[in-house]
Amino acid sequence: MLDLLWVVAGVLLLLWVIGLSVSVNFGALIHLLLVLALATILVRIILGRRAL
């Protein structure tokens, strides 16, 4: 399950970088998804589950 989280975070990071160069509206959506992914990772760390 941890590997899946890394894959999702990587895909979101890639889309975020693409979004920065494509469009303002698309970029805003990618920024929101990136923030959600980072929040998910932080919650997993704070709750004491396996560290990344």
PDB file of N, CA, C and O in Angstrom:
ATOM      1  N   MET A   1       0.826  -1.201   0.000  1.00  0.00           N
ATOM      2  CA  MET A   1       0.000   0.000   0.000  1.00  0.00           C
ATOM      3  C   MET A   1       0.866   1.260   0.000  1.00  0.00           C
ATOM      4  O   MET A   1       0.498   2.285  -0.573  1.00  0.00           O
ATOM      5  N   LEU A   2       2.015   1.160   0.650  1.00  0.00           N
ATOM      6  CA  LEU A   2       2.916   2.302   0.724  1.00  0.00           C
ATOM      7  C   LEU A   2       3.469   2.646  -0.655  1.00  0.00           C
ATOM      8  O   LEU A   2       3.636   3.819  -0.988  1.00  0.00           O
ATOM      9  N   ASP A   3       3.755   1.610  -1.462  1.00  0.00           N
ATOM     10  CA  ASP A   3       4.248   1.858  -2.817  1.00  0.00           C
ATOM     11  C   ASP A   3       3.204   2.587  -3.649  1.00  0.00           C
ATOM     12  O   ASP A   3       3.546   3.453  -4.454  1.00  0.00           O
ATOM     13  N   LEU A   4       1.946   2.248  -3.464  1.00  0.00           N
ATOM     14  CA  LEU A   4       0.870   2.910  -4.193  1.00  0.00           C
ATOM     15  C   LEU A   4       0.816   4.397  -3.834  1.00  0.00           C
ATOM     16  O   LEU A   4       0.575   5.240  -4.698  1.00  0.00           O
ATOM     17  N   LEU A   5       1.040   4.711  -2.569  1.00  0.00           N
ATOM     18  CA  LEU A   5       1.044   6.106  -2.135  1.00  0.00           C
ATOM     19  C   LEU A   5       2.162   6.883  -2.818  1.00  0.00           C
ATOM     20  O   LEU A   5       1.964   8.029  -3.224  1.00  0.00           O
ATOM     21  N   TRP A   6       3.343   6.264  -2.948  1.00  0.00           N
ATOM     22  CA  TRP A   6       4.459   6.911  -3.631  1.00  0.00           C
ATOM     23  C   TRP A   6       4.150   7.117  -5.104  1.00  0.00           C
ATOM     24  O   TRP A   6       4.504   8.147  -5.677  1.00  0.00           O
ATOM     25  N   VAL A   7       3.484   6.133  -5.724  1.00  0.00           N
ATOM     26  CA  VAL A   7       3.127   6.266  -7.138  1.00  0.00           C
ATOM     27  C   VAL A   7       2.149   7.422  -7.330  1.00  0.00           C
ATOM     28  O   VAL A   7       2.303   8.223  -8.252  1.00  0.00           O
ATOM     29  N   VAL A   8       1.151   7.506  -6.467  1.00  0.00           N
ATOM     30  CA  VAL A   8       0.161   8.578  -6.561  1.00  0.00           C
ATOM     31  C   VAL A   8       0.838   9.934  -6.348  1.00  0.00           C
ATOM     32  O   VAL A   8       0.560  10.889  -7.073  1.00  0.00           O
ATOM     33  N   ALA A   9       1.726  10.017  -5.354  1.00  0.00           N
ATOM     34  CA  ALA A   9       2.427  11.274  -5.095  1.00  0.00           C
ATOM     35  C   ALA A   9       3.302  11.661  -6.288  1.00  0.00           C
ATOM     36  O   ALA A   9       3.381  12.837  -6.640  1.00  0.00           O
ATOM     37  N   GLY A  10       3.958  10.680  -6.912  1.00  0.00           N
ATOM     38  CA  GLY A  10       4.791  10.953  -8.078  1.00  0.00           C
ATOM     39  C   GLY A  10       3.985  11.440  -9.263  1.00  0.00           C
ATOM     40  O   GLY A  10       4.385  12.378  -9.952  1.00  0.00           O
ATOM     41  N   VAL A  11       2.850  10.803  -9.501  1.00  0.00           N
ATOM     42  CA  VAL A  11       1.988  11.200 -10.619  1.00  0.00           C
ATOM     43  C   VAL A  11       1.453  12.612 -10.390  1.00  0.00           C
ATOM     44  O   VAL A  11       1.418  13.426 -11.313  1.00  0.00           O
ATOM     45  N   LEU A  12       1.040  12.896  -9.163  1.00  0.00           N
ATOM     46  CA  LEU A  12       0.542  14.240  -8.861  1.00  0.00           C
ATOM     47  C   LEU A  12       1.634  15.286  -9.008  1.00  0.00           C
ATOM     48  O   LEU A  12       1.374  16.395  -9.476  1.00  0.00           O
ATOM     49  N   LEU A  13       2.852  14.943  -8.611  1.00  0.00           N
ATOM     50  CA  LEU A  13       3.962  15.879  -8.776  1.00  0.00           C
ATOM     51  C   LEU A  13       4.228  16.141 -10.251  1.00  0.00           C
ATOM     52  O   LEU A  13       4.449  17.285 -10.648  1.00  0.00           O
ATOM     53  N   LEU A  14       4.208  15.098 -11.060  1.00  0.00           N
ATOM     54  CA  LEU A  14       4.410  15.257 -12.500  1.00  0.00           C
ATOM     55  C   LEU A  14       3.306  16.116 -13.110  1.00  0.00           C
ATOM     56  O   LEU A  14       3.589  17.015 -13.902  1.00  0.00           O
ATOM     57  N   LEU A  15       2.065  15.852 -12.752  1.00  0.00           N
ATOM     58  CA  LEU A  15       0.956  16.650 -13.275  1.00  0.00           C
ATOM     59  C   LEU A  15       1.045  18.094 -12.805  1.00  0.00           C
ATOM     60  O   LEU A  15       0.673  19.014 -13.533  1.00  0.00           O
ATOM     61  N   TRP A  16       1.539  18.293 -11.586  1.00  0.00           N
ATOM     62  CA  TRP A  16       1.704  19.639 -11.057  1.00  0.00           C
ATOM     63  C   TRP A  16       2.711  20.423 -11.893  1.00  0.00           C
ATOM     64  O   TRP A  16       2.479  21.584 -12.229  1.00  0.00           O
ATOM     65  N   VAL A  17       3.831  19.782 -12.227  1.00  0.00           N
ATOM     66  CA  VAL A  17       4.850  20.445 -13.042  1.00  0.00           C
ATOM     67  C   VAL A  17       4.297  20.752 -14.425  1.00  0.00           C
ATOM     68  O   VAL A  17       4.538  21.834 -14.962  1.00  0.00           O
ATOM     69  N   ILE A  18       3.560  19.815 -15.007  1.00  0.00           N
ATOM     70  CA  ILE A  18       2.942  20.059 -16.312  1.00  0.00           C
ATOM     71  C   ILE A  18       1.933  21.193 -16.211  1.00  0.00           C
ATOM     72  O   ILE A  18       1.848  22.037 -17.104  1.00  0.00           O
ATOM     73  N   GLY A  19       1.174  21.213 -15.129  1.00  0.00           N
ATOM     74  CA  GLY A  19       0.153  22.232 -14.931  1.00  0.00           C
ATOM     75  C   GLY A  19       0.724  23.633 -14.820  1.00  0.00           C
ATOM     76  O   GLY A  19       0.072  24.607 -15.196  1.00  0.00           O
ATOM     77  N   LEU A  20       1.936  23.736 -14.306  1.00  0.00           N
ATOM     78  CA  LEU A  20       2.567  25.049 -14.201  1.00  0.00           C
ATOM     79  C   LEU A  20       2.827  25.662 -15.572  1.00  0.00           C
ATOM     80  O   LEU A  20       2.839  26.884 -15.718  1.00  0.00           O
ATOM     81  N   SER A  21       3.035  24.814 -16.573  1.00  0.00           N
ATOM     82  CA  SER A  21       3.380  25.333 -17.890  1.00  0.00           C
ATOM     83  C   SER A  21       2.210  25.319 -18.877  1.00  0.00           C
ATOM     84  O   SER A  21       2.328  25.890 -19.961  1.00  0.00           O
ATOM     85  N   VAL A  22       1.098  24.688 -18.537  1.00  0.00           N
ATOM     86  CA  VAL A  22      -0.004  24.537 -19.491  1.00  0.00           C
ATOM     87  C   VAL A  22      -1.018  25.669 -19.371  1.00  0.00           C
ATOM     88  O   VAL A  22      -1.243  26.408 -20.330  1.00  0.00           O
ATOM     89  N   SER A  23      -1.617  25.804 -18.217  1.00  0.00           N
ATOM     90  CA  SER A  23      -2.719  26.748 -18.080  1.00  0.00           C
ATOM     91  C   SER A  23      -2.900  27.125 -16.616  1.00  0.00           C
ATOM     92  O   SER A  23      -2.578  26.351 -15.714  1.00  0.00           O
ATOM     93  N   VAL A  24      -3.416  28.319 -16.399  1.00  0.00           N
ATOM     94  CA  VAL A  24      -3.647  28.775 -15.028  1.00  0.00           C
ATOM     95  C   VAL A  24      -4.753  27.957 -14.377  1.00  0.00           C
ATOM     96  O   VAL A  24      -4.612  27.552 -13.224  1.00  0.00           O
ATOM     97  N   ASN A  25      -5.844  27.706 -15.081  1.00  0.00           N
ATOM     98  CA  ASN A  25      -6.957  26.961 -14.498  1.00  0.00           C
ATOM     99  C   ASN A  25      -6.571  25.519 -14.202  1.00  0.00           C
ATOM    100  O   ASN A  25      -6.872  25.001 -13.127  1.00  0.00           O
ATOM    101  N   PHE A  26      -5.909  24.873 -15.145  1.00  0.00           N
ATOM    102  CA  PHE A  26      -5.471  23.502 -14.953  1.00  0.00           C
ATOM    103  C   PHE A  26      -4.434  23.439 -13.838  1.00  0.00           C
ATOM    104  O   PHE A  26      -4.431  22.508 -13.033  1.00  0.00           O
ATOM    105  N   GLY A  27      -3.561  24.430 -13.797  1.00  0.00           N
ATOM    106  CA  GLY A  27      -2.533  24.483 -12.760  1.00  0.00           C
ATOM    107  C   GLY A  27      -3.132  24.609 -11.369  1.00  0.00           C
ATOM    108  O   GLY A  27      -2.609  24.026 -10.419  1.00  0.00           O
ATOM    109  N   ALA A  28      -4.211  25.355 -11.232  1.00  0.00           N
ATOM    110  CA  ALA A  28      -4.863  25.512  -9.941  1.00  0.00           C
ATOM    111  C   ALA A  28      -5.416  24.172  -9.456  1.00  0.00           C
ATOM    112  O   ALA A  28      -5.334  23.860  -8.268  1.00  0.00           O
ATOM    113  N   LEU A  29      -5.968  23.396 -10.352  1.00  0.00           N
ATOM    114  CA  LEU A  29      -6.489  22.071  -9.988  1.00  0.00           C
ATOM    115  C   LEU A  29      -5.353  21.165  -9.534  1.00  0.00           C
ATOM    116  O   LEU A  29      -5.496  20.454  -8.539  1.00  0.00           O
ATOM    117  N   ILE A  30      -4.241  21.175 -10.234  1.00  0.00           N
ATOM    118  CA  ILE A  30      -3.105  20.341  -9.878  1.00  0.00           C
ATOM    119  C   ILE A  30      -2.521  20.772  -8.535  1.00  0.00           C
ATOM    120  O   ILE A  30      -2.124  19.924  -7.736  1.00  0.00           O
ATOM    121  N   HIS A  31      -2.463  22.071  -8.277  1.00  0.00           N
ATOM    122  CA  HIS A  31      -1.980  22.542  -6.985  1.00  0.00           C
ATOM    123  C   HIS A  31      -2.882  22.035  -5.865  1.00  0.00           C
ATOM    124  O   HIS A  31      -2.390  21.622  -4.815  1.00  0.00           O
ATOM    125  N   LEU A  32      -4.175  22.061  -6.076  1.00  0.00           N
ATOM    126  CA  LEU A  32      -5.104  21.548  -5.072  1.00  0.00           C
ATOM    127  C   LEU A  32      -4.878  20.063  -4.826  1.00  0.00           C
ATOM    128  O   LEU A  32      -4.856  19.629  -3.674  1.00  0.00           O
ATOM    129  N   LEU A  33      -4.711  19.280  -5.879  1.00  0.00           N
ATOM    130  CA  LEU A  33      -4.468  17.848  -5.735  1.00  0.00           C
ATOM    131  C   LEU A  33      -3.135  17.574  -5.045  1.00  0.00           C
ATOM    132  O   LEU A  33      -3.024  16.634  -4.258  1.00  0.00           O
ATOM    133  N   LEU A  34      -2.132  18.382  -5.334  1.00  0.00           N
ATOM    134  CA  LEU A  34      -0.840  18.220  -4.686  1.00  0.00           C
ATOM    135  C   LEU A  34      -0.940  18.488  -3.185  1.00  0.00           C
ATOM    136  O   LEU A  34      -0.356  17.760  -2.382  1.00  0.00           O
ATOM    137  N   VAL A  35      -1.666  19.514  -2.814  1.00  0.00           N
ATOM    138  CA  VAL A  35      -1.858  19.823  -1.398  1.00  0.00           C
ATOM    139  C   VAL A  35      -2.592  18.677  -0.705  1.00  0.00           C
ATOM    140  O   VAL A  35      -2.242  18.313   0.417  1.00  0.00           O
ATOM    141  N   LEU A  36      -3.596  18.109  -1.353  1.00  0.00           N
ATOM    142  CA  LEU A  36      -4.310  16.970  -0.773  1.00  0.00           C
ATOM    143  C   LEU A  36      -3.397  15.761  -0.607  1.00  0.00           C
ATOM    144  O   LEU A  36      -3.480  15.061   0.402  1.00  0.00           O
ATOM    145  N   ALA A  37      -2.535  15.506  -1.575  1.00  0.00           N
ATOM    146  CA  ALA A  37      -1.602  14.383  -1.477  1.00  0.00           C
ATOM    147  C   ALA A  37      -0.615  14.587  -0.335  1.00  0.00           C
ATOM    148  O   ALA A  37      -0.334  13.653   0.416  1.00  0.00           O
ATOM    149  N   LEU A  38      -0.091  15.793  -0.201  1.00  0.00           N
ATOM    150  CA  LEU A  38       0.842  16.074   0.891  1.00  0.00           C
ATOM    151  C   LEU A  38       0.154  15.971   2.250  1.00  0.00           C
ATOM    152  O   LEU A  38       0.751  15.491   3.214  1.00  0.00           O
ATOM    153  N   ALA A  39      -1.088  16.415   2.330  1.00  0.00           N
ATOM    154  CA  ALA A  39      -1.838  16.306   3.578  1.00  0.00           C
ATOM    155  C   ALA A  39      -2.042  14.840   3.949  1.00  0.00           C
ATOM    156  O   ALA A  39      -1.951  14.479   5.123  1.00  0.00           O
ATOM    157  N   THR A  40      -2.318  13.995   2.962  1.00  0.00           N
ATOM    158  CA  THR A  40      -2.503  12.574   3.214  1.00  0.00           C
ATOM    159  C   THR A  40      -1.222  11.949   3.751  1.00  0.00           C
ATOM    160  O   THR A  40      -1.261  11.160   4.695  1.00  0.00           O
ATOM    161  N   ILE A  41      -0.096  12.298   3.157  1.00  0.00           N
ATOM    162  CA  ILE A  41       1.184  11.764   3.623  1.00  0.00           C
ATOM    163  C   ILE A  41       1.470  12.223   5.050  1.00  0.00           C
ATOM    164  O   ILE A  41       1.913  11.427   5.877  1.00  0.00           O
ATOM    165  N   LEU A  42       1.224  13.489   5.345  1.00  0.00           N
ATOM    166  CA  LEU A  42       1.454  14.003   6.696  1.00  0.00           C
ATOM    167  C   LEU A  42       0.561  13.328   7.722  1.00  0.00           C
ATOM    168  O   LEU A  42       1.007  13.026   8.829  1.00  0.00           O
ATOM    169  N   VAL A  43      -0.687  13.089   7.369  1.00  0.00           N
ATOM    170  CA  VAL A  43      -1.604  12.410   8.293  1.00  0.00           C
ATOM    171  C   VAL A  43      -1.103  11.006   8.587  1.00  0.00           C
ATOM    172  O   VAL A  43      -1.156  10.558   9.732  1.00  0.00           O
ATOM    173  N   ARG A  44      -0.617  10.303   7.566  1.00  0.00           N
ATOM    174  CA  ARG A  44      -0.084   8.954   7.779  1.00  0.00           C
ATOM    175  C   ARG A  44       1.117   8.983   8.708  1.00  0.00           C
ATOM    176  O   ARG A  44       1.265   8.104   9.557  1.00  0.00           O
ATOM    177  N   ILE A  45       1.976   9.983   8.557  1.00  0.00           N
ATOM    178  CA  ILE A  45       3.158  10.089   9.413  1.00  0.00           C
ATOM    179  C   ILE A  45       2.757  10.440  10.837  1.00  0.00           C
ATOM    180  O   ILE A  45       3.265   9.846  11.788  1.00  0.00           O
ATOM    181  N   ILE A  46       1.858  11.390  10.992  1.00  0.00           N
ATOM    182  CA  ILE A  46       1.439  11.842  12.320  1.00  0.00           C
ATOM    183  C   ILE A  46       0.722  10.731  13.079  1.00  0.00           C
ATOM    184  O   ILE A  46       0.891  10.609  14.292  1.00  0.00           O
ATOM    185  N   LEU A  47      -0.064   9.931  12.397  1.00  0.00           N
ATOM    186  CA  LEU A  47      -0.806   8.850  13.063  1.00  0.00           C
ATOM    187  C   LEU A  47       0.102   7.696  13.462  1.00  0.00           C
ATOM    188  O   LEU A  47      -0.335   6.767  14.141  1.00  0.00           O
ATOM    189  N   GLY A  48       1.357   7.748  13.047  1.00  0.00           N
ATOM    190  CA  GLY A  48       2.298   6.738  13.506  1.00  0.00           C
ATOM    191  C   GLY A  48       2.336   5.480  12.658  1.00  0.00           C
ATOM    192  O   GLY A  48       2.901   4.468  13.075  1.00  0.00           O
ATOM    193  N   ARG A  49       1.751   5.529  11.494  1.00  0.00           N
ATOM    194  CA  ARG A  49       1.857   4.375  10.612  1.00  0.00           C
ATOM    195  C   ARG A  49       3.268   4.330  10.063  1.00  0.00           C
ATOM    196  O   ARG A  49       4.081   5.207  10.357  1.00  0.00           O
ATOM    197  N   ARG A  50       3.560   3.330   9.279  1.00  0.00           N
ATOM    198  CA  ARG A  50       4.914   3.150   8.758  1.00  0.00           C
ATOM    199  C   ARG A  50       5.423   4.432   8.117  1.00  0.00           C
ATOM    200  O   ARG A  50       4.751   5.041   7.285  1.00  0.00           O
ATOM    201  N   ALA A  51       6.607   4.822   8.516  1.00  0.00           N
ATOM    202  CA  ALA A  51       7.205   6.044   7.991  1.00  0.00           C
ATOM    203  C   ALA A  51       7.555   5.877   6.521  1.00  0.00           C
ATOM    204  O   ALA A  51       7.865   4.779   6.057  1.00  0.00           O
ATOM    205  N   LEU A  52       7.498   6.998   5.795  1.00  0.00           N
ATOM    206  CA  LEU A  52       7.858   6.948   4.379  1.00  0.00           C
ATOM    207  C   LEU A  52       9.319   6.835   4.275  1.00  0.00           C
ATOM    208  O   LEU A  52       9.857   6.776   3.169  1.00  0.00           O
TER     209      LEU A  52
END
